[in-house]
């Protein structure tokens, strides 16, 4: 018979594995969507003036992670018109696509 600490450790390990598997589709969906929409052209790791990388966006959003309304806020930020000129790909995002990207960015854009 397994000891209580060993059983607890196995349960914790199973939980972590399930959480990793559950998070994986979201990460894949966000990354795939960003690739499909051409987001990496401006927000990839290569330098592009006035366009932060996904890593920078995730770092900026980290302080809001877990806050109520953070996803809605970022989704609206992605889609809103810009005063100094439109960012066509942003404004053409559907609410569903913007929400998927917002979740992915809030989760670290990995």
GURO-43872 format. One line per 3 residues: number of its first residue (from 0); for each residue x, y, z of N, C-alpha, C. Coordinates in nm, 3 decimals, m for minus. Layout:
BEGIN
NUM = X,Y,Z,X,Y,Z,X,Y,Z  ...
***
This chain:
BEGIN
0 = 0.085,m0.118,0.000,0.000,0.000,0.000,0.089,0.124,0.000  0.055,0.223,m0.080,0.134,0.346,m0.092,0.114,0.434,0.030  0.219,0.503,0.067,0.208,0.593,0.181,0.130,0.718,0.142
3 = 0.079,0.788,0.241,0.000,0.910,0.216,0.081,1.016,0.141  0.206,1.044,0.179,0.283,1.144,0.103,0.305,1.104,m0.042  0.330,0.975,m0.065,0.352,0.928,m0.201,0.223,0.942,m0.283
6 = 0.110,0.908,m0.225,m0.019,0.921,m0.293,m0.049,1.068,m0.324  m0.021,1.155,m0.230,m0.043,1.299,m0.251,0.047,1.351,m0.363  0.170,1.304,m0.366,0.263,1.348,m0.471,0.215,1.301,m0.608
9 = 0.167,1.178,m0.614,0.115,1.127,m0.742,m0.007,1.205,m0.787  m0.095,1.237,m0.693,m0.214,1.315,m0.726,m0.175,1.453,m0.776  m0.080,1.515,m0.711,m0.033,1.647,m0.753,0.029,1.640,m0.892
12 = 0.108,1.537,m0.918,0.171,1.521,m1.049,0.065,1.500,m1.157  m0.035,1.419,m1.130,m0.144,1.399,m1.227,m0.216,1.530,m1.255  m0.241,1.608,m1.152,m0.310,1.736,m1.168,m0.228,1.830,m1.254
15 = m0.097,1.838,m1.229,m0.011,1.924,m1.309,m0.009,1.879,m1.455  m0.004,1.751,m1.479,m0.006,1.700,m1.616,m0.136,1.735,m1.686  m0.247,1.720,m1.616,m0.376,1.754,m1.675,m0.386,1.904,m1.704
18 = m0.335,1.986,m1.615,m0.335,2.131,m1.638,m0.248,2.167,m1.758  m0.135,2.103,m1.771,m0.047,2.130,m1.886,m0.116,2.090,m2.016  m0.182,1.977,m2.014,m0.253,1.933,m2.134,m0.370,2.024,m2.166
21 = m0.438,2.072,m2.064,m0.553,2.160,m2.087,m0.508,2.296,m2.140  m0.394,2.345,m2.096,m0.346,2.476,m2.141,m0.288,2.469,m2.282  m0.239,2.356,m2.321,m0.174,2.342,m2.449,m0.261,2.381,m2.569
24 = m0.389,2.338,m2.577,m0.471,2.378,m2.692,m0.488,2.529,m2.702  m0.500,2.598,m2.590,m0.513,2.744,m2.593,m0.388,2.807,m2.651  m0.272,2.761,m2.606,m0.147,2.816,m2.657,m0.136,2.789,m2.807
27 = m0.171,2.668,m2.848,m0.165,2.636,m2.990,m0.265,2.720,m3.069  m0.385,2.739,m3.015,m0.487,2.817,m3.085,m0.442,2.962,m3.100  m0.388,3.021,m2.995,m0.343,3.161,m3.001,m0.227,3.179,m3.097
30 = m0.130,3.093,m3.089,m0.014,3.102,m3.176,m0.053,3.078,m3.321  m0.137,2.979,m3.346,m0.183,2.950,m3.482,m0.264,3.065,m3.539  m0.349,3.122,m3.456,m0.431,3.235,m3.500,m0.343,3.355,m3.533
33 = m0.244,3.382,m3.448,m0.152,3.493,m3.473,m0.076,3.471,m3.603  m0.038,3.349,m3.630,0.030,3.317,m3.754,m0.065,3.334,m3.872  m0.185,3.282,m3.860,m0.285,3.291,m3.966,m0.322,3.435,m4.000
36 = m0.333,3.520,m3.900,m0.372,3.660,m3.920,m0.255,3.749,m3.959  m0.134,3.695,m3.963,m0.017,3.773,m4.003,0.040,3.859,m3.891  0.002,3.831,m3.768,0.047,3.912,m3.654,0.198,3.909,m3.635
39 = 0.259,3.795,m3.667,0.404,3.782,m3.648,0.482,3.874,m3.739  0.421,3.920,m3.847,0.489,4.012,m3.937,0.531,4.140,m3.866  0.450,4.185,m3.773,0.482,4.306,m3.696,0.522,4.275,m3.553
42 = 0.465,4.170,m3.494,0.487,4.142,m3.352,0.576,4.023,m3.324  0.645,3.974,m3.429,0.744,3.868,m3.407,0.862,3.924,m3.331  0.965,3.848,m3.315,1.081,3.896,m3.240,1.170,3.990,m3.319
45 = 1.153,3.994,m3.451,1.232,4.087,m3.532,1.185,4.230,m3.504  1.274,4.324,m3.518,1.241,4.464,m3.492,1.143,4.516,m3.596  1.041,4.583,m3.548,0.946,4.652,m3.635,0.908,4.779,m3.559
48 = 0.927,4.896,m3.619,0.898,5.021,m3.547,0.754,5.025,m3.496  0.738,5.068,m3.374,0.608,5.089,m3.311,0.525,4.963,m3.291  0.583,4.848,m3.303,0.509,4.724,m3.282,0.583,4.638,m3.181
51 = 0.533,4.630,m3.059,0.599,4.547,m2.958,0.590,4.399,m2.995  0.690,4.323,m2.954,0.689,4.179,m2.978,0.582,4.116,m2.889  0.545,3.993,m2.920,0.448,3.923,m2.835,0.503,3.906,m2.694
54 = 0.633,3.886,m2.682,0.695,3.875,m2.550,0.675,4.005,m2.472  0.696,4.119,m2.537,0.675,4.248,m2.470,0.528,4.268,m2.435  0.439,4.231,m2.525,0.295,4.243,m2.496,0.256,4.157,m2.376
57 = 0.309,4.035,m2.371,0.280,3.946,m2.259,0.336,4.003,m2.129  0.457,4.060,m2.135,0.516,4.120,m2.014,0.432,4.238,m1.965  0.386,4.321,m2.058,0.303,4.436,m2.021,0.169,4.391,m1.962
60 = 0.117,4.282,m2.013,m0.014,4.234,m1.969,m0.006,4.151,m1.841  0.113,4.111,m1.802,0.130,4.023,m1.686,0.068,4.082,m1.559  0.075,4.212,m1.544,0.022,4.274,m1.422,m0.130,4.261,m1.413
63 = m0.196,4.238,m1.524,m0.343,4.224,m1.526,m0.388,4.079,m1.523  m0.294,3.986,m1.535,m0.327,3.843,m1.537,m0.409,3.808,m1.414  m0.519,3.742,m1.437,m0.604,3.699,m1.326,m0.706,3.803,m1.281
66 = m0.696,3.925,m1.328,m0.792,4.029,m1.290,m0.924,4.007,m1.364  m1.033,4.038,m1.298,m1.163,4.033,m1.364,m1.164,4.141,m1.473  m1.207,4.104,m1.590,m1.217,4.199,m1.700,m1.090,4.220,m1.780
69 = m0.980,4.157,m1.741,m0.853,4.177,m1.812,m0.863,4.129,m1.957  m0.926,4.016,m1.977,m0.941,3.962,m2.113,m1.025,4.055,m2.200  m1.136,4.103,m2.146,m1.222,4.197,m2.221,m1.147,4.325,m2.254
72 = m1.072,4.376,m2.157,m0.997,4.499,m2.178,m0.897,4.482,m2.293  m0.819,4.375,m2.288,m0.717,4.354,m2.392,m0.783,4.327,m2.527  m0.893,4.252,m2.527,m0.964,4.226,m2.652,m1.008,4.357,m2.716
75 = m1.063,4.448,m2.636,m1.107,4.578,m2.688,m0.989,4.663,m2.733  m0.878,4.655,m2.662,m0.758,4.728,m2.702,m0.707,4.680,m2.838  m0.714,4.551,m2.860,m0.668,4.496,m2.988,m0.752,4.546,m3.105
78 = m0.880,4.568,m3.082,m0.972,4.601,m3.191,m1.000,4.749,m3.209  m0.962,4.832,m3.114,m1.004,4.972,m3.120,m0.927,5.049,m3.228  m0.993,5.147,m3.289,m0.925,5.233,m3.388,m0.815,5.315,m3.321
81 = m0.710,5.343,m3.393,m0.597,5.420,m3.342,m0.606,5.563,m3.392  m0.577,5.661,m3.307,m0.588,5.801,m3.347,m0.484,5.844,m3.452  m0.369,5.779,m3.457,m0.264,5.819,m3.551,m0.266,5.737,m3.679
84 = m0.373,5.670,m3.704,m0.385,5.590,m3.826,m0.431,5.450,m3.794  m0.511,5.396,m3.881,m0.565,5.263,m3.854,m0.460,5.153,m3.866  m0.481,5.052,m3.787,m0.404,4.928,m3.799,m0.504,4.826,m3.850
87 = m0.512,4.817,m3.981,m0.613,4.735,m4.047,m0.631,4.597,m3.989  m0.522,4.519,m3.974,m0.540,4.384,m3.920,m0.604,4.383,m3.782  m0.575,4.483,m3.700,m0.635,4.489,m3.567,m0.785,4.515,m3.579
90 = m0.821,4.612,m3.658,m0.960,4.652,m3.670,m1.046,4.548,m3.740  m0.982,4.458,m3.816,m1.056,4.354,m3.886,m1.073,4.227,m3.804  m1.016,4.223,m3.685,m1.031,4.106,m3.599,m1.175,4.092,m3.554
93 = m1.226,3.972,m3.561,m1.358,3.946,m3.503,m1.343,3.948,m3.351  m1.453,3.960,m3.282,m1.449,3.958,m3.136,m1.392,3.825,m3.087  m1.431,3.717,m3.152,m1.383,3.584,m3.113,m1.232,3.571,m3.132
96 = m1.181,3.616,m3.245,m1.037,3.611,m3.271,m0.960,3.699,m3.173  m1.011,3.820,m3.150,m0.946,3.911,m3.056,m0.944,3.853,m2.916  m1.051,3.785,m2.877,m1.057,3.723,m2.744,m0.955,3.610,m2.734
99 = m0.944,3.529,m2.839,m0.846,3.420,m2.838,m0.705,3.475,m2.825  m0.674,3.579,m2.901,m0.542,3.641,m2.893,m0.519,3.704,m2.756  m0.620,3.769,m2.701,m0.607,3.831,m2.569,m0.577,3.725,m2.462
102 = m0.648,3.613,m2.465,m0.622,3.504,m2.369,m0.479,3.455,m2.382  m0.437,3.437,m2.507,m0.303,3.385,m2.533,m0.197,3.482,m2.481  m0.215,3.610,m2.506,m0.120,3.712,m2.459,m0.119,3.717,m2.307
105 = m0.238,3.716,m2.246,m0.244,3.718,m2.100,m0.180,3.594,m2.038  m0.181,3.483,m2.110,m0.119,3.359,m2.061,0.030,3.352,m2.093  0.087,3.460,m2.145,0.229,3.465,m2.169,0.272,3.453,m2.315
108 = 0.176,3.437,m2.406,0.204,3.429,m2.551,0.311,3.326,m2.582  0.298,3.209,m2.526,0.394,3.100,m2.551,0.325,2.989,m2.624
***
